Amino acid sequence: MPGSPYVIDFQRSYRFPVPPAEVWSSIEDVEDFPTWWGWLGHFRVIGDGLQPGSVLEGTVTPPLPYRMRVRVTLDQCRRPERIDATVGGDLTGQALLRLAPADAGSEVAVAWTIEMRQRAMRAVARVAHPLLRWGHDRVVESTVAGFRQHLAAATP
């Protein structure tokens, strides 16, 4: 339902000062995600990390008064190039991550289309979609900032 107040379409690219293989190595530490991202709670990994069929489950707490239970199933993982995933739980949809060399580092492109399934979120979305989008964008900004810090700490 693109264009619906219940749907968030997102697409951005970010640059990192290390090659794609190093970015991939950092995101392979999936069990450490909650230490990078304060908004992620009750997190667990089912499966072998960044492998097709693995599932990442957790609770997302944006800077708004609600929480979402999310389940991300990894459909495709090709090191160090791409991840395709299916999102389930209080948000449903598709997501992708692409890594490519860029100058001396990497360009990481992310995109998703997710639909809010939680009744309270849908009610708010009907009257205040920009507020929910604002919360979504703050979580994304926090995610990128946390990953940059993690990457800097892991890179000599």
Contact map, one row per residue, 1 for C-alpha under 8 A:
111100100000000000000000000000000000000000000000000000000000000000000000000000000000000000000000000000000000000000100000000000000000000000000000000000000000
111100111000000000000000000000000000000000000000000000000000000000000000000000000000000000000000000000000000000010000000000000000000000000000000000000000000
111110100000000000000000000000000000000000000000000000000000000000000000000000000000000000000000000000000000000000000000000000000000000000000000000000000000
111111100000000000000000000000000000000000000000000000000000000000000000000000000000000000000000000000000000000000000000000000000000000000000000000000000000
001111110000000000000000000000000000000000000000000000000000000000000000000000000000000000000000000000000000000000000000010011001000000000000000000000000000
000111110000000000000000000000000000000000000000000000000000000000000000000000000000000000000000000000000000000000111000010011001000000000000000000000000000
111111111000000000000000000000000000000000000000000000000000000000000000000000000000000000000000000000000000000011110000000000000000000000000000000000000000
010011111100000000000000000000000000000000000000000000000000000000000000000000000000000000000000000000000000000111100000000000000000100000000000000000000000
010000111110000000000000000000000000000000000000000000000000000000000000000000000000000000000000000000000000001111000000000000000000000000000000000000000000
000000011111000000000000000000000000000000000000000000000000000000000000000000000000000000000000000000000000011110000000000000000000000000000000000000000000
000000001111100000000000000000000000000000000000000000000000000000000000000000000000000000000000000000000000111100000000000000000000000000000000000000000000
000000000111110000000000000000000000000000000000000000000000000000000000000000000000000000000000000000000000111000000000000000000000000000000000000000000000
000000000011111000000000000000000000000000000000000000000000000000000000000000000000000000000000000000000011110000000000000000000000000000000000000000000000
000000000001111100000000000000000000000000000000000000000000000000000000000000000000000000000000000000000011100000000000000000000000000000000000000000000000
000000000000111110000000000000000000000000000000000000000000000000000000000000000000000000000000000001001111000000000000000000000000000000000000000000000000
000000000000011111100010000000000000000000000000000000000000000000000000000000000000000000000000000000001111000000000000000000000000000000000000000100000000
000000000000001111100000000000000000000000000000000000000000000000000000000000000000000000000000000000011100000000000000000000000000000000000000000000000000
000000000000000111110110000000000000000000000000000000000000000000000000000000000000000000000000000000011100000000000000000000000000000000000000000000000000
000000000000000111111110000000000000000000000000000000000000000000000000000000000000000000000000000011011100000000000000000000000000000000000000000000000000
000000000000000001111111000000000000000000000000000000000000000000000000000000011000000000000000001110001110000000000000000000000000000000000000000000000000
000000000000000000111111100000000000000000000000000000000000000000000000000000110000000000000000000000000000000000000000000000000000000000000000000000000000
000000000000000001111111110000000000000000000000000000000000000000000000000000000000000000000000000000000000000000000000000000000000000000000000000000000000
000000000000000101111111111000000000000000000000000000000000000000000000000000010000000000000000000000000100000000000000000000000000000000000000000000100000
000000000000000000011111111100000000000000000000000000000000000000000000000000110000000000000000000000000000000000000000000000000000000000000000000000000000
000000000000000000001111111110000000000000000000000000000000000000000000000000000000000000000000000000000000000000000000000000000000000000000000000000000000
000000000000000000000111111110000000000000000000000000000000000000000000000000000000000000000000000000000000000000000000000000000000000000000000000001100100
000000000000000000000011111111000000000000000000000000000000000000000000000000000000000000000000000000000000000000000000000000000000000000000000000000000000
000000000000000000000001111111000000000000000000110000000000000000000000000000000000000000000000000000000000000000000000000000000000000000000000000000000000
000000000000000000000000111111111000000000000000100000000000000000000000000000000000000000000000000000000000000000000000000000000000000000000000000000000000
000000000000000000000000001111111000000000001000110000000000000000000000000000000000000000000000000000000000000000000000000000000000000000000000000000000000
000000000000000000000000000011111100000000011000000000000000000000000000000000000000000000000000000000000000000000000000000000000000000000000000000000000000
000000000000000000000000000011111111000000000000000000000000000000000000000000000000000000000000000000000000000000000000000000000000000000000000000000000000
000000000000000000000000000011111111100100000000000000000000000000000000000000000000000000000000000000000000000000000000000000000000000000000000000000000000
000000000000000000000000000000111111111110100000000000000000000000000000000000000000000000000000000000000000000000000000000000000000000000000000000000000000
000000000000000000000000000000011111110000000000000000000000000000000000000000000000000000000000000000000000000000000000000000000000000000000000000000000000
000000000000000000000000000000011111110000000000000000000000000000000000000000000000000000000000000000000000000000000000000000000000000000000010011011000000
000000000000000000000000000000001111111100000000000000000000000000000000000000000000000000000000000000000000000000000000000000000000000000000110010000000000
000000000000000000000000000000000111111110000000000000000000000000000000000000000000000000000000000000000000000000000000000000000000000000000000000000000000
000000000000000000000000000000000100111110000000000000000011110000000000000000000000000000000000000000000000000000000000000000000000000000100000000000000000
000000000000000000000000000000001100111111100000000000000111100000000000000000000000000000000000000000000000000000000000000000000000000000000000000000000000
000000000000000000000000000000000100011111100000000000000111100000000000000000000000000000000000000000000000000000000000000000000000000000000000000000000000
000000000000000000000000000000000000000111110000000000001110000000000000000000000000000000000000000000000000000000000000000000000000000000000000000000000000
000000000000000000000000000000000100000111111000000000011110000000000000000000000000000000000000000000000000000000000000000000000000000000000000000000000000
000000000000000000000000000000100000000001111100000000011100000000000000000000000000000000000000000000000000000000000000000000000000000000000000000000000000
000000000000000000000000000001100000000000111111100001111000000000000000000000000000000000000000000000000000000000000000000000000000000000000000000000000000
000000000000000000000000000000000000000000011111100001111000000000000000000000000000000000000000000000000000000000000000000000000000000000000000000000000000
000000000000000000000000000000000000000000001111101011100000000000000000000000000000000000000000000000000000000000000000000000000000000000000000000000000000
000000000000000000000000000000000000000000001111111001000000000000000000000000000000000000000000000000000000000000000000000000000000000000000000000000000000
000000000000000000000000000111000000000000001111111001000000000000000000000000000000000000000000000000000000000000000000000000000000000000000000000000000000
000000000000000000000000000101000000000000000001111101000000000000000000010010000000000000000000000000000000000000000000000000000000000000000000000000000000
000000000000000000000000000000000000000000000011111111000000000000000000010110000000000000000000000000000000000000000000000000000000000000000000000000000000
000000000000000000000000000000000000000000000000011111000000000000000000111110000000000000000000000000000000000000000000000000000000000000000000000000000000
000000000000000000000000000000000000000000000010001111100000000000000000111000000000000000000000000000000000000000000000000000000000000000000000000000000000
000000000000000000000000000000000000000000001111111111110000000000000000110000000000000000000000000000000000000000000000000000000000000000000000000000000000
000000000000000000000000000000000000000000001110000011111000000000000011110000000000000000000000000000000000000000000000000000000000000000000000000000000000
000000000000000000000000000000000000000000111100000001111100000000000011100000000000000000000000000000000000000000000000000000000000000000000000000000000000
000000000000000000000000000000000000000001111100000000111110000000001111000000000000000000000000000000000000000000000000000000000000000000000000000000000000
000000000000000000000000000000000000000111110000000000011111000000001110000000000000000000000000000000000000000000000000000000000000000000000000000000000000
000000000000000000000000000000000000001111100000000000001111100000111100000000000000000000000000000000000000000000000000000000000000000000000000000000000000
000000000000000000000000000000000000001110000000000000000111110000111100000000000000000000000000000000000000000000000000000000000000000000000000000000000000
000000000000000000000000000000000000001110000000000000000011111101110000000000000000000000000000000000000000000000000000000000000000000000000000000000000000
000000000000000000000000000000000000001000000000000000000001111111100000000000000000000000000000000000000000000000000000000000000000001101100000000000000000
000000000000000000000000000000000000000000000000000000000000111110000000000000000000000000000000000000000000000000000000000000000000001001100000000000000000
000000000000000000000000000000000000000000000000000000000000111111000000000000000000000000000000000000000000000000000000000000000000001000000000000000000000
000000000000000000000000000000000000000000000000000000000000011111100000000000000000000000000000000000000000000000000000000000000000000000000000000000000000
000000000000000000000000000000000000000000000000000000000000110111110000000000000000000000000000000000000000000000000000000000000000000000000000000000000000
000000000000000000000000000000000000000000000000000000000011110011111000000000000000000000000000000000000000000000000000000000000000000000000000000000000000
000000000000000000000000000000000000000000000000000000000011100001111100000000000000000011100000000000000000000000000100000000000000000000000000000000000000
000000000000000000000000000000000000000000000000000000001111000000111110000000000000000011100000000000000000000000000000000000000000000000000000000000000000
000000000000000000000000000000000000000000000000000000001111000000011111000000000000001111100000000000000000000000000000000000000000000000000000000000000000
000000000000000000000000000000000000000000000000000000111100000000001111100000000000001110000000000000000000000000000000000000000000000000000000000000000000
000000000000000000000000000000000000000000000000000000111000000000000111110000000000111100000000000000000000000000000000000000000000000000000000000000000000
000000000000000000000000000000000000000000000000000111110000000000000011111000000000111100000000000000000000000000000000000000000000000000000000000000000000
000000000000000000000000000000000000000000000000011111100000000000000001111110000011110000000000000000000000000000000000000000000000000000000000000000000000
000000000000000000000000000000000000000000000000000110000000000000000000111110000011110000000000000000000000000000000000000000000000000000000000000000000000
000000000000000000000000000000000000000000000000001100000000000000000000011111000111100000000000000000000000000000000000000000000000000000000000000000000000
000000000000000000000000000000000000000000000000011100000000000000000000011111101111000000000000000000000000000000000000000000000000000000000000000000000000
000000000000000000000000000000000000000000000000000000000000000000000000000111111110000000000000000000000000000000000000000000000000000000000000000000000000
000000000000000000001001000000000000000000000000000000000000000000000000000011111100000000000000000000000000000000000000000000000000000000000000000000000000
000000000000000000011011000000000000000000000000000000000000000000000000000001111100000000000000001000000000000000000000000000000000000000000000000000000000
000000000000000000010000000000000000000000000000000000000000000000000000000011111110000000000000011100000000000000000000000000000000000000000000000000000000
000000000000000000000000000000000000000000000000000000000000000000000000000111111111000000000001111000000000000000000000000000000000000000000000000000000000
000000000000000000000000000000000000000000000000000000000000000000000000011111001111100000000001110000000000000000000000000000000000000000000000000000000000
000000000000000000000000000000000000000000000000000000000000000000000000011110000111110000000111100000000000000000000000000000000000000000000000000000000000
000000000000000000000000000000000000000000000000000000000000000000000001111100000011111000000111000000000000000000000000000000000000000000000000000000000000
000000000000000000000000000000000000000000000000000000000000000000000001111000000001111100011110000000000000000000000000000000000000000000000000000000000000
000000000000000000000000000000000000000000000000000000000000000000000111100000000000111110111110000000000000000001000000000000000000000000000000000000000000
000000000000000000000000000000000000000000000000000000000000000000000111100000000000011111111000000000000000000000000000000000000000000000000000000000000000
000000000000000000000000000000000000000000000000000000000000000000011110000000000000001111110000000000000000000000001000000000000000000000000000000000000000
000000000000000000000000000000000000000000000000000000000000000000011100000000000000000111110000000000000000000000011100000000000000000000000000000000000000
000000000000000000000000000000000000000000000000000000000000000000011100000000000000001111111000000000000000000001111100000000000000000000000000000000000000
000000000000000000000000000000000000000000000000000000000000000000000000000000000000011111111100000000000000000001111000000000000000000000000000000000000000
000000000000000000000000000000000000000000000000000000000000000000000000000000000000011100111110000000000000000111100000000000000000000000000000000000000000
000000000000000000000000000000000000000000000000000000000000000000000000000000000001111000011111000000000000000111000000000000000000000000000000000000000000
000000000000000000000000000000000000000000000000000000000000000000000000000000000001111000001111100000000000011110000000000000000000000000000000000000000000
000000000000000000000000000000000000000000000000000000000000000000000000000000000111100000000111110000000000011100000000000000000000000000000000000000000000
000000000000000000000000000000000000000000000000000000000000000000000000000000000111000000000011111000000001111000000000000000000000000000000000000000000000
000000000000000000000000000000000000000000000000000000000000000000000000000000001110000000000001111100000001110000000000000000000000000000000000000000000000
000000000000000000010000000000000000000000000000000000000000000000000000000000011100000000000000111110000111100000000000000000000000000000000000000000000000
000000000000000000010000000000000000000000000000000000000000000000000000000000001000000000000000011111000111000000000000000000000000000000000000000000000000
000000000000000000110000000000000000000000000000000000000000000000000000000000000000000000000000001111111110000000000000000000000000000000000000000000000000
000000000000001000100000000000000000000000000000000000000000000000000000000000000000000000000000000111111110000000000000000000000000000000000000000000000000
000000000000000000000000000000000000000000000000000000000000000000000000000000000000000000000000000011111100000000000000000000000000000000000000000000000000
000000000000000011100000000000000000000000000000000000000000000000000000000000000000000000000000000011111100000000000000000000000000000000000000000000000000
000000000000001111110000000000000000000000000000000000000000000000000000000000000000000000000000000011111110000000000000000000000000000000000000000000000000
000000000000001111110010000000000000000000000000000000000000000000000000000000000000000000000000001111111111000000000000000000000000000000000000000000000000
000000000000111100010000000000000000000000000000000000000000000000000000000000000000000000000000001111001111100000000000000000000000000000000000000000000000
000000000000111100000000000000000000000000000000000000000000000000000000000000000000000000000000111100000111110000000000000000000000000000000000000000000000
000000000011110000000000000000000000000000000000000000000000000000000000000000000000000000000000111000000011111000000000000000000000000000000000000000000000
000000000111100000000000000000000000000000000000000000000000000000000000000000000000000000000011110000000001111100000000000000000000000000000000000000000000
000000001111000000000000000000000000000000000000000000000000000000000000000000000000000000000011100000000000111110000000000000000000000000000000000000000000
000000011110000000000000000000000000000000000000000000000000000000000000000000000000000000001111000000000000011111000000000000000000000000000000000000000000
010000111100000000000000000000000000000000000000000000000000000000000000000000000000000000001110000000000000001111100000000000000000000000000000000000000000
000000111000000000000000000000000000000000000000000000000000000000000000000000000000001000111100000000000000000111110000000000000000000000000000000000000000
100001110000000000000000000000000000000000000000000000000000000000000000000000000000000000111000000000000000000011111000000000000000000000000000000000000000
000001100000000000000000000000000000000000000000000000000000000000000000000000000000000001110000000000000000000001111100110000000000000000000000000000000000
000001000000000000000000000000000000000000000000000000000000000000000000000000000000000011110000000000000000000000111110110000000000000000000000000000000000
000000000000000000000000000000000000000000000000000000000000000000010000000000000000000001100000000000000000000000011111110000000000000000000000000000000000
000000000000000000000000000000000000000000000000000000000000000000000000000000000000000000000000000000000000000000001111111000000000000000000000000000000000
000000000000000000000000000000000000000000000000000000000000000000000000000000000000000000000000000000000000000000000111111100000000000000000000000000000000
000000000000000000000000000000000000000000000000000000000000000000000000000000000000000000000000000000000000000000011111111110000000000000000000000000000000
000011000000000000000000000000000000000000000000000000000000000000000000000000000000000000000000000000000000000000011111111111000000000000000000000000000000
000000000000000000000000000000000000000000000000000000000000000000000000000000000000000000000000000000000000000000000011111111100000000000000000000000000000
000000000000000000000000000000000000000000000000000000000000000000000000000000000000000000000000000000000000000000000001111111111001000000000000000000000000
000011000000000000000000000000000000000000000000000000000000000000000000000000000000000000000000000000000000000000000000111111111101000000000000000000000000
000011000000000000000000000000000000000000000000000000000000000000000000000000000000000000000000000000000000000000000000011111111000000000000000000000000000
000000000000000000000000000000000000000000000000000000000000000000000000000000000000000000000000000000000000000000000000001111111000000000000000000000000000
000000000000000000000000000000000000000000000000000000000000000000000000000000000000000000000000000000000000000000000000000111111111000000000000000000000000
000011000000000000000000000000000000000000000000000000000000000000000000000000000000000000000000000000000000000000000000000111111111100000000000000000000000
000000000000000000000000000000000000000000000000000000000000000000000000000000000000000000000000000000000000000000000000000010011111110000000000000000000000
000000000000000000000000000000000000000000000000000000000000000000000000000000000000000000000000000000000000000000000000000000011111111000000000000000000000
000000000000000000000000000000000000000000000000000000000000000000000000000000000000000000000000000000000000000000000000000110011111111100000000000000000000
000000010000000000000000000000000000000000000000000000000000000000000000000000000000000000000000000000000000000000000000000000001111111110000000000000000000
000000000000000000000000000000000000000000000000000000000000000000000000000000000000000000000000000000000000000000000000000000000111111111000000000000000000
000000000000000000000000000000000000000000000000000000000000011100000000000000000000000000000000000000000000000000000000000000000011111111100000000000000000
000000000000000000000000000000000000000000000000000000000000010000000000000000000000000000000000000000000000000000000000000000000001111111110000000000000000
000000000000000000000000000000000000000000000000000000000000000000000000000000000000000000000000000000000000000000000000000000000000111111111000000000000000
000000000000000000000000000000000000000000000000000000000000011000000000000000000000000000000000000000000000000000000000000000000000011111111100000000000000
000000000000000000000000000000000000001000000000000000000000011000000000000000000000000000000000000000000000000000000000000000000000001111111110000000000000
000000000000000000000000000000000000000000000000000000000000000000000000000000000000000000000000000000000000000000000000000000000000000111111111000000000000
000000000000000000000000000000000000000000000000000000000000000000000000000000000000000000000000000000000000000000000000000000000000000011111111100000000000
000000000000000000000000000000000000100000000000000000000000000000000000000000000000000000000000000000000000000000000000000000000000000001111111110000000000
000000000000000000000000000000000001100000000000000000000000000000000000000000000000000000000000000000000000000000000000000000000000000000111111111000000000
000000000000000000000000000000000000000000000000000000000000000000000000000000000000000000000000000000000000000000000000000000000000000000011111111100000000
000000000000000000000000000000000000000000000000000000000000000000000000000000000000000000000000000000000000000000000000000000000000000000001111111110000000
000000000000000000000000000000000001100000000000000000000000000000000000000000000000000000000000000000000000000000000000000000000000000000000111111111000000
000000000000000000000000000000000001000000000000000000000000000000000000000000000000000000000000000000000000000000000000000000000000000000000011111111100000
000000000000000100000000000000000000000000000000000000000000000000000000000000000000000000000000000000000000000000000000000000000000000000000001111111110000
000000000000000000000000000000000001000000000000000000000000000000000000000000000000000000000000000000000000000000000000000000000000000000000000111111111000
000000000000000000000000010000000001000000000000000000000000000000000000000000000000000000000000000000000000000000000000000000000000000000000000011111111100
000000000000000000000010010000000000000000000000000000000000000000000000000000000000000000000000000000000000000000000000000000000000000000000000001111111110
000000000000000000000000000000000000000000000000000000000000000000000000000000000000000000000000000000000000000000000000000000000000000000000000000111111111
000000000000000000000000000000000000000000000000000000000000000000000000000000000000000000000000000000000000000000000000000000000000000000000000000011111111
000000000000000000000000010000000000000000000000000000000000000000000000000000000000000000000000000000000000000000000000000000000000000000000000000001111111
000000000000000000000000000000000000000000000000000000000000000000000000000000000000000000000000000000000000000000000000000000000000000000000000000000111111
000000000000000000000000000000000000000000000000000000000000000000000000000000000000000000000000000000000000000000000000000000000000000000000000000000011111
